[in-house]
Amino acid sequence: MAGTFKFELVSPERVLLSVDAEQAMVPGVDGDFTVFPGHAPLISTLRPGLLEVLTPAGKKQIFVKTGFADVNAASVTVLAETAFDLAGISAAQIADEIAKAEADLAAAKDDDARTLAQTAIDRLRSLGSKAA
């Protein structure tokens, strides 16, 4: 297909999403970045946030906690430790994820781990207010 690239979202358990995408907005650790067909190769660590994938059929929004994105001209592969589709998430599930992130914050051993956990908490609370 002209104007698209292969997008895959993979968790430790399975492939969560495999589609032809027109663009993907990725929450990179150094800031959000948008991928279009023909993008220059790069590898980025993810930070907690929204991964948005625009397909010919519409937009998908997925919350990712941590992981990596591998980008090249023809494809994007996102390896995410935790990911869930916003279309099917309940307020109770978001509250459960917030509790997990708060536990991660309490157990954090360094500033980077604390920052990552606090970012997850903030992003999840933002989602929770939209779901309520």
Backbone as ProteinMPNN parsed JSONL, in Angstrom:
{"seq_chain_A": "MAGTFKFELVSPERVLLSVDAEQAMVPGVDGDFTVFPGHAPLISTLRPGLLEVLTPAGKKQIFVKTGFADVNAASVTVLAETAFDLAGISAAQIADEIAKAEADLAAAKDDDARTLAQTAIDRLRSLGSKAA", "coords_chain_A": {"N_chain_A": [[0.842, -1.187, 0.0], [0.581, 2.155, -0.895], [1.865, 4.931, 0.874], [1.7, 3.913, 3.434], [2.961, 2.063, 6.294], [4.226, -0.894, 7.902], [2.982, -1.582, 11.06], [3.614, -2.803, 14.256], [2.653, -3.808, 17.473], [3.939, -5.234, 20.254], [3.702, -7.317, 23.063], [5.107, -8.93, 26.004], [3.622, -11.282, 26.044], [2.187, -11.58, 23.6], [1.427, -10.627, 20.136], [-0.061, -7.584, 19.988], [-1.14, -5.727, 18.237], [-1.224, -5.476, 14.766], [-0.917, -3.807, 11.956], [-1.438, -1.933, 8.869], [-0.198, 1.237, 8.775], [-0.676, 4.799, 8.573], [0.499, 6.808, 9.989], [2.299, 7.092, 13.1], [2.261, 8.12, 16.415], [4.568, 8.336, 18.882], [5.403, 7.865, 22.297], [8.302, 8.775, 23.143], [11.247, 8.494, 25.234], [12.753, 10.789, 25.165], [10.955, 12.594, 24.296], [7.837, 13.009, 22.507], [7.421, 11.53, 19.279], [6.66, 11.534, 15.779], [5.984, 9.133, 13.341], [6.224, 8.579, 9.91], [5.608, 7.007, 6.666], [8.661, 5.9, 5.227], [10.38, 6.888, 7.125], [13.417, 7.804, 8.789], [15.775, 5.427, 10.1], [15.594, 4.522, 13.562], [16.009, 3.883, 17.061], [14.233, 3.921, 20.039], [13.752, 4.404, 23.517], [10.763, 3.946, 25.349], [8.52, 6.102, 27.169], [6.054, 6.295, 29.768], [2.899, 6.764, 28.32], [0.637, 7.909, 25.681], [0.288, 6.02, 22.802], [-0.373, 6.623, 19.566], [-1.926, 5.45, 16.707], [-2.505, 5.933, 13.398], [-4.568, 4.606, 11.066], [-5.783, 3.52, 7.812], [-8.396, 2.846, 8.455], [-9.013, 4.29, 10.72], [-8.251, 5.855, 13.955], [-6.183, 4.501, 16.5], [-5.728, 4.348, 19.976], [-3.387, 3.68, 22.381], [-2.29, 2.953, 25.592], [0.984, 2.917, 26.749], [3.433, 1.645, 28.959], [6.248, 1.14, 29.484], [9.077, 0.396, 27.354], [10.377, -0.263, 24.056], [10.898, 1.288, 20.857], [11.334, 0.412, 17.539], [12.252, 1.731, 14.603], [12.051, 1.905, 11.074], [12.321, 2.602, 7.532], [10.218, 1.134, 6.39], [8.744, -0.029, 8.422], [7.447, -0.13, 11.829], [8.149, -1.303, 14.972], [6.906, -1.784, 18.115], [7.891, -2.653, 21.241], [6.407, -3.375, 24.102], [6.269, -3.34, 27.603], [3.972, -3.075, 29.169], [0.774, -2.576, 27.895], [-2.316, -1.184, 26.868], [-5.409, -0.951, 25.163], [-7.171, 2.012, 24.795], [-9.817, 2.096, 24.065], [-11.068, -0.065, 25.202], [-10.793, 0.06, 27.974], [-11.498, 0.176, 31.454], [-12.52, 2.313, 34.213], [-11.871, 1.062, 36.595], [-9.782, -0.649, 35.843], [-7.864, 1.232, 35.132], [-7.462, 2.395, 37.642], [-6.309, 0.2, 38.929], [-3.907, -0.009, 37.49], [-2.766, 2.44, 38.231], [-2.338, 1.959, 40.95], [-0.38, -0.047, 40.761], [1.678, 1.444, 39.578], [2.137, 3.301, 41.616], [3.158, 1.59, 43.558], [5.505, 0.878, 42.244], [6.758, 3.373, 42.329], [7.153, 3.688, 45.093], [8.998, 1.659, 45.502], [11.162, 2.454, 44.038], [14.601, 2.837, 43.309], [16.31, 4.766, 42.357], [16.702, 8.065, 40.861], [15.914, 8.029, 38.14], [14.168, 5.808, 37.996], [12.22, 6.675, 39.786], [11.249, 8.942, 38.44], [10.206, 7.78, 36.089], [8.17, 6.141, 37.189], [6.556, 8.114, 38.427], [5.778, 9.57, 36.179], [4.231, 7.642, 34.889], [2.14, 7.412, 36.763], [1.042, 10.029, 36.643], [0.214, 10.192, 33.913], [-1.615, 8.071, 33.813], [-3.531, 8.926, 35.694], [-4.493, 11.109, 34.314], [-5.737, 9.79, 32.184], [-7.673, 8.453, 33.658], [-9.303, 10.524, 34.526], [-10.483, 11.237, 32.151], [-11.892, 8.957, 31.571], [-13.787, 8.877, 33.507]], "CA_chain_A": [[0.0, 0.0, 0.0], [1.332, 3.404, -0.924], [1.551, 5.835, 1.958], [1.575, 3.248, 4.734], [4.063, 1.214, 6.739], [3.784, -1.964, 8.795], [3.09, -1.243, 12.478], [3.331, -3.905, 15.174], [2.785, -3.597, 18.914], [4.185, -6.556, 20.811], [3.906, -7.415, 24.508], [5.807, -10.189, 26.296], [2.738, -12.422, 25.841], [1.658, -11.775, 22.25], [1.298, -9.465, 19.258], [-1.297, -6.893, 20.354], [-1.66, -4.995, 17.093], [-0.425, -5.581, 13.551], [-1.725, -3.093, 10.962], [-0.799, -0.974, 7.971], [-0.439, 2.547, 9.379], [-0.298, 6.004, 7.839], [1.414, 7.494, 10.891], [2.269, 6.656, 14.497], [2.832, 9.078, 17.367], [5.182, 7.466, 19.878], [5.911, 8.585, 23.469], [9.704, 8.451, 23.38], [11.786, 8.991, 26.499], [13.253, 12.147, 24.929], [9.848, 13.377, 23.762], [6.998, 12.341, 21.52], [7.826, 11.682, 17.883], [5.704, 11.008, 14.817], [6.591, 8.335, 12.28], [5.514, 8.496, 8.637], [6.31, 6.098, 5.757], [9.97, 6.363, 4.779], [11.091, 7.504, 8.251], [14.801, 7.386, 9.022], [15.874, 4.414, 11.161], [15.941, 4.929, 14.918], [15.547, 3.072, 18.182], [13.954, 4.803, 21.166], [13.101, 3.892, 24.711], [9.465, 4.574, 25.569], [8.12, 6.542, 28.489], [4.612, 6.093, 29.87], [2.117, 7.726, 27.558], [-0.255, 7.426, 24.631], [0.766, 5.657, 21.479], [-1.499, 6.811, 18.654], [-1.656, 4.874, 15.395], [-3.509, 6.307, 12.41], [-4.679, 3.623, 9.988], [-6.838, 3.913, 6.872], [-9.701, 2.597, 9.078], [-9.23, 5.179, 11.857], [-7.159, 6.047, 14.917], [-6.137, 3.645, 17.678], [-4.97, 4.933, 21.073], [-2.935, 2.638, 23.288], [-1.396, 3.415, 26.651], [2.16, 2.072, 26.957], [4.122, 2.034, 30.193], [7.672, 1.194, 29.148], [9.443, -0.481, 26.26], [11.253, 0.248, 23.008], [10.362, 1.413, 19.502], [12.322, 0.191, 16.478], [11.674, 2.379, 13.428], [12.807, 1.99, 9.827], [11.526, 3.212, 6.459], [9.06, 0.323, 6.004], [7.997, -0.595, 9.547], [7.665, 0.278, 13.213], [7.827, -2.334, 15.944], [6.935, -1.302, 19.49], [7.938, -3.704, 22.239], [5.915, -2.714, 25.302], [6.097, -4.173, 28.794], [2.55, -2.959, 29.487], [0.032, -1.804, 26.895], [-3.733, -1.487, 26.791], [-6.191, -0.132, 24.244], [-8.059, 2.908, 25.53], [-11.212, 1.854, 23.696], [-11.659, -1.116, 26.017], [-10.308, 0.137, 29.357], [-12.468, 0.688, 32.427], [-11.966, 3.135, 35.293], [-11.296, 0.138, 37.581], [-8.495, -1.104, 35.324], [-6.94, 2.362, 35.253], [-7.138, 2.492, 39.068], [-5.386, -0.893, 39.217], [-2.61, 0.374, 36.916], [-2.237, 3.514, 39.081], [-1.836, 1.313, 42.166], [0.884, -0.703, 40.401], [2.683, 2.497, 39.371], [2.461, 3.839, 42.949], [4.048, 0.596, 44.179], [6.802, 1.052, 41.573], [7.34, 4.605, 42.858], [7.609, 3.42, 46.47], [10.137, 0.743, 45.454], [12.21, 3.009, 43.16], [15.919, 2.932, 43.943], [17.077, 5.899, 41.843], [15.895, 9.155, 40.31], [15.307, 7.636, 36.866], [13.031, 4.932, 38.291], [11.175, 7.508, 40.399], [10.68, 9.781, 37.384], [9.412, 6.908, 35.236], [6.962, 5.755, 37.933], [5.702, 9.294, 38.602], [5.209, 9.871, 34.867], [3.15, 6.673, 34.677], [1.025, 7.808, 37.632], [0.437, 11.25, 36.088], [-0.468, 9.88, 32.65], [-2.77, 7.22, 34.119], [-4.55, 9.77, 36.328], [-5.084, 11.887, 33.218], [-6.667, 8.893, 31.492], [-8.768, 8.173, 34.577], [-10.242, 11.661, 34.545], [-11.214, 11.212, 30.886], [-12.78, 7.797, 31.578], [-14.842, 9.049, 34.524]], "C_chain_A": [[0.884, 1.244, 0.0], [0.901, 4.278, 0.247], [1.334, 5.18, 3.3], [2.863, 2.489, 5.047], [3.488, 0.165, 7.68], [4.029, -1.525, 10.235], [2.742, -2.471, 13.304], [3.593, -3.469, 16.597], [2.846, -4.981, 19.54], [4.383, -6.44, 22.312], [4.68, -8.703, 24.771], [4.953, -11.422, 25.998], [2.366, -12.683, 24.388], [1.759, -10.499, 21.417], [-0.062, -8.843, 19.558], [-1.957, -6.197, 19.17], [-0.689, -5.159, 15.931], [-1.277, -5.016, 12.418], [-0.829, -2.34, 9.983], [-1.178, 0.396, 8.498], [0.012, 3.668, 8.454], [0.657, 6.849, 8.661], [1.262, 6.904, 12.287], [2.933, 7.733, 15.341], [3.27, 8.269, 18.585], [5.703, 8.295, 21.058], [7.347, 8.154, 23.799], [10.198, 9.072, 24.67], [12.324, 10.419, 26.359], [12.188, 13.063, 24.347], [9.064, 12.582, 22.747], [7.58, 12.543, 20.124], [6.804, 10.998, 16.993], [6.457, 10.316, 13.693], [5.657, 8.329, 11.075], [6.222, 7.467, 7.764], [7.63, 6.705, 5.294], [10.807, 7.0, 5.879], [12.518, 6.964, 8.353], [14.849, 6.366, 10.167], [16.219, 5.05, 12.512], [15.406, 3.907, 15.905], [15.381, 4.024, 19.354], [13.379, 4.012, 22.323], [11.78, 4.64, 24.864], [9.35, 5.08, 26.993], [6.618, 6.328, 28.583], [3.849, 7.18, 29.119], [1.255, 7.071, 26.504], [0.491, 7.185, 23.33], [-0.452, 5.776, 20.577], [-1.099, 6.334, 17.267], [-2.812, 5.229, 14.475], [-3.456, 5.298, 11.272], [-5.712, 4.121, 8.985], [-8.244, 3.737, 7.465], [-9.994, 3.523, 10.254], [-8.037, 5.234, 12.786], [-7.31, 5.085, 16.082], [-5.269, 4.343, 18.717], [-4.67, 3.836, 22.087], [-2.032, 3.27, 24.333], [-0.251, 2.418, 26.757], [2.895, 2.58, 28.192], [5.624, 2.182, 29.946], [7.928, 0.249, 27.984], [10.385, 0.215, 25.298], [10.491, 0.364, 21.706], [11.527, 1.27, 18.529], [11.688, 0.666, 15.179], [12.62, 2.229, 12.249], [11.86, 2.484, 8.741], [10.238, 2.455, 6.165], [8.233, -0.183, 7.178], [8.362, 0.06, 10.871], [7.257, -0.905, 14.083], [7.975, -1.723, 17.322], [6.876, -2.513, 20.397], [7.582, -3.065, 23.569], [5.741, -3.707, 26.44], [4.623, -4.229, 29.187], [1.889, -2.098, 28.428], [-1.439, -2.19, 26.97], [-4.433, -0.459, 25.918], [-7.162, 0.722, 25.042], [-9.532, 2.661, 25.224], [-11.868, 0.825, 24.619], [-11.278, -1.072, 27.484], [-11.39, 0.718, 30.267], [-11.754, 1.54, 33.469], [-11.308, 2.247, 36.353], [-9.932, -0.369, 37.126], [-7.447, 0.007, 35.411], [-6.511, 2.525, 36.706], [-6.153, 1.404, 39.48], [-3.984, -0.566, 38.695], [-1.959, 1.5, 37.729], [-1.647, 2.92, 40.355], [-0.503, 0.61, 41.9], [1.998, 0.335, 40.234], [3.088, 3.135, 40.697], [3.368, 2.887, 43.717], [5.437, 0.688, 43.559], [7.516, 2.295, 42.103], [7.897, 4.378, 44.262], [8.859, 2.545, 46.484], [11.315, 1.289, 44.646], [13.508, 3.236, 43.928], [16.751, 4.119, 43.463], [16.142, 6.926, 41.217], [15.213, 8.781, 39.001], [14.082, 6.762, 37.09], [11.882, 5.72, 38.911], [10.48, 8.362, 39.339], [9.767, 8.959, 36.481], [8.098, 6.525, 35.924], [6.017, 6.944, 38.1], [5.05, 9.698, 37.282], [4.053, 8.921, 34.568], [1.921, 7.055, 35.502], [0.292, 9.019, 37.038], [-0.358, 10.967, 34.822], [-1.725, 9.048, 32.904], [-3.883, 8.025, 34.797], [-5.253, 10.627, 35.282], [-6.097, 11.045, 32.444], [-7.893, 8.616, 32.35], [-9.792, 9.292, 34.616], [-11.048, 11.721, 33.26], [-12.228, 10.066, 30.851], [-13.945, 7.984, 32.53], [-16.045, 9.781, 33.996]], "O_chain_A": [[1.814, 1.362, 0.798], [-0.284, 4.354, 0.573], [0.832, 5.822, 4.223], [3.726, 2.302, 4.189], [2.381, 0.327, 8.194], [5.143, -1.142, 10.592], [1.709, -3.105, 13.087], [4.612, -2.847, 16.898], [1.934, -5.793, 19.382], [5.129, -5.583, 22.786], [4.889, -9.491, 23.849], [5.494, -12.494, 25.728], [2.239, -13.834, 23.969], [2.125, -9.437, 21.92], [-1.095, -9.495, 19.401], [-3.181, -6.089, 19.106], [0.521, -5.0, 16.094], [-2.232, -5.651, 11.97], [0.36, -2.137, 10.226], [-2.364, 0.69, 8.653], [0.944, 3.515, 7.664], [1.524, 7.528, 8.11], [0.241, 6.299, 12.616], [4.027, 8.2, 15.025], [2.459, 7.607, 19.234], [6.369, 9.31, 20.853], [7.565, 7.276, 24.633], [9.639, 10.059, 25.146], [12.345, 11.171, 27.334], [12.488, 14.188, 23.948], [9.558, 11.601, 22.191], [8.157, 13.588, 19.824], [6.166, 10.021, 17.385], [7.437, 10.842, 13.164], [4.454, 8.101, 11.207], [7.345, 7.079, 8.086], [7.698, 7.899, 5.001], [11.845, 7.595, 5.592], [12.777, 5.803, 8.037], [14.047, 6.441, 11.097], [17.02, 5.982, 12.595], [14.468, 3.165, 15.612], [16.264, 4.833, 19.638], [12.613, 3.068, 22.128], [11.69, 5.826, 24.545], [9.993, 4.562, 27.907], [5.964, 6.19, 27.55], [4.129, 8.369, 29.271], [1.15, 5.847, 26.435], [1.222, 8.044, 22.837], [-1.457, 5.102, 20.801], [-0.078, 6.751, 16.72], [-3.96, 4.87, 14.74], [-2.434, 5.153, 10.601], [-6.449, 5.06, 9.284], [-9.183, 4.402, 7.028], [-11.123, 3.54, 10.744], [-6.957, 4.736, 12.469], [-8.41, 4.873, 16.591], [-4.204, 4.869, 18.393], [-5.571, 3.159, 22.583], [-1.12, 4.028, 24.003], [-0.482, 1.212, 26.846], [2.968, 3.784, 28.438], [6.192, 3.249, 30.183], [7.093, -0.599, 27.667], [11.094, 1.152, 25.664], [9.539, -0.381, 21.473], [12.564, 1.917, 18.674], [10.711, 0.085, 14.707], [13.831, 2.4, 12.386], [10.694, 2.756, 9.027], [9.257, 3.061, 5.734], [7.139, -0.709, 6.976], [9.403, 0.699, 11.021], [6.157, -1.44, 13.947], [9.036, -1.204, 17.668], [5.935, -3.304, 20.336], [8.37, -2.291, 24.112], [5.147, -4.771, 26.27], [4.093, -5.295, 29.498], [2.382, -1.018, 28.098], [-1.776, -3.365, 27.115], [-4.103, 0.727, 25.926], [-7.898, 0.203, 25.881], [-10.399, 2.983, 26.037], [-13.086, 0.841, 24.799], [-11.425, -2.076, 28.182], [-12.105, 1.643, 29.883], [-10.53, 1.492, 33.589], [-10.301, 2.634, 36.944], [-9.021, -0.505, 37.942], [-6.285, -0.25, 35.726], [-5.336, 2.767, 36.982], [-5.26, 1.652, 40.29], [-2.99, -0.818, 39.378], [-0.74, 1.515, 37.898], [-0.574, 3.334, 40.793], [0.404, 0.67, 42.73], [3.122, 0.128, 40.692], [4.255, 3.475, 40.886], [4.254, 3.331, 44.448], [6.439, 0.587, 44.267], [8.73, 2.28, 42.304], [8.997, 4.833, 44.576], [9.692, 2.674, 47.381], [12.363, 0.645, 44.578], [13.509, 3.756, 45.044], [17.769, 4.453, 44.07], [14.945, 6.685, 41.065], [14.068, 9.166, 38.766], [13.058, 6.959, 36.436], [10.715, 5.471, 38.606], [9.255, 8.487, 39.346], [8.668, 9.401, 36.145], [7.035, 6.58, 35.306], [4.807, 6.798, 37.934], [3.895, 10.122, 37.268], [3.016, 9.342, 34.054], [0.797, 7.026, 35.001], [-0.935, 9.023, 36.945], [-1.482, 11.448, 34.672], [-2.768, 9.282, 32.293], [-5.06, 7.819, 34.499], [-6.462, 10.845, 35.357], [-7.175, 11.522, 32.092], [-9.013, 8.549, 31.843], [-10.994, 9.049, 34.724], [-12.18, 12.203, 33.266], [-13.273, 10.164, 30.207], [-14.978, 7.329, 32.386], [-17.008, 9.999, 34.732]]}, "name": "protein", "num_of_chains": 1, "seq": "MAGTFKFELVSPERVLLSVDAEQAMVPGVDGDFTVFPGHAPLISTLRPGLLEVLTPAGKKQIFVKTGFADVNAASVTVLAETAFDLAGISAAQIADEIAKAEADLAAAKDDDARTLAQTAIDRLRSLGSKAA"}
